[in-house]
Amino acid sequence: MKPENLTELNDQELLQKIKGMKNNKIIDAAAVGFTIGIVVFSAVKNGFTFFTFFPLILTYLIVRNSKNNKILEQELQKELDSRNLK
């Protein structure tokens, strides 16, 4: 995501960004669940191989990105609170 100065965004853009962040949380959770399901299925079906654990790499990347998004969401929430928006 391209870094932006949150104070330069208008109220409507801030509200859209926070809504988009909530949607990203849902997508991230579904992706993590899907990749863990793939790992479990692969382990049961084929045993433990490299390709069994490969989806866990994707899971790690998703979780790491989610932590960055959480920090951005906190900054957005602070800006919304300073403008008295909901």
N, C-alpha and C positions, 0 to 999 in steps of 0.2 A: 504494500500500500504506500502510495506517495505521501510523505509527511506534509501536512498543511498546518498553517497557523489557525487554530480553532477560533480565535477571536475575530478573524476576518470573515468567517462564515455567518450567514444570516440565520435567523431563528428556524426557518423552514428547513434549511440544509442541515442544521444540527439535529433536528428531530428525525430527518430521513437517515442520517448517519447512525443514530442510536438504534433506530428500527432495523437498519441493515446489520448492525452488530448482533442484535438479538437473533436475527435469521441465521447469521453465521454460526452462532452457538449451537443451534439446532442441527445445522448441516454437519458441523464438526462432531457432534455427539453421534449422529447417525453413521458417519464415516468410521469413527473409532469402533463402534459396535459391529459394523460390517467387517472391518479388518480382523477384529478379534474372533468373530464368527468364522472367518476364513481360516485362521490359525487353528481353531479347535477342529473344524471339519477336516482340514488337511492332516492334522496329527492323528485323528481317528482313522481316516481313510488310508493314508500312506505312511504313517509313522513320522518320526522326527527327521527332517532333512533341512537343507538350506532354504528351500522354497516354503517350508512350513513357517520359518521365522522371518522371511522376507517381509510379509505384511506388517510385522511389528516395527520395522524401520519406518514404514509409512505412518503407523500409529504414533511413533515418537515425533515425527515431523509435524503431524497434526496437533499434537498436544503442545509442542513447543510454540507453534504459531498461535494457538489458543491463549497461551500465557501472554504473548505480545498483544493480542487483541484485547485481553482483559485489562491491561495497562491503558490502552487507548480508550477503552470504554470508560474507565475511571476518569480519565481526563475529560472525555465528553460529558460525563455526568457532572463533574465539577463546573464545567462551563454552563451547562443547563441550569444548575443550581444558582450560579452567579447571575443568570438572567431571569431567574424566577419562572422557568418554563417547566412543563411536565411532559 
